[in-house]
Amino acid sequence: MIDHVSINVRDLGASGAFYDAVLGTIGLARVVVKTGTIGFGKTYPEFWLNARPGSAPAAADSGTHICLRARTTDAVDAFHKAAIGAGGSDDGPPGLRPE
């Protein structure tokens, strides 16, 4: 149903480097790079970063949630490790949420 997702970022260079590190763990790479935008995907851009340097920081409780599919728990763990290593934060380690 959803073809792609775009998010705005204040620093396209820093955000691009972060997403290079984390998205590579689940098989996504830069497939489009243009002035002010980067598109990540496998064969076509599914996840876009759009430069909006003047945007306000998003509040931690904004409610925004994007879930990306990973084929294995090892890929989830690698994604999490890369995200934390690249400066990301979390609400807890990866794992099943039976609730």
Number of C-alpha atoms within 10 A of each C-alpha: 3 5 7 13 12 14 12 15 23 16 15 19 13 12 18 20 11 18 21 17 19 23 20 18 21 20 13 21 22 20 15 13 14 8 8 14 19 23 22 24 19 13 10 14 20 16 21 21 22 20 19 15 12 9 10 9 8 10 8 7 6 7 8 8 6 7 5 9 8 14 9 10 12 12 16 19 16 18 20 19 17 20 19 14 13 17 8 12 11 9 5 6 10 14 9 7 5 4 3
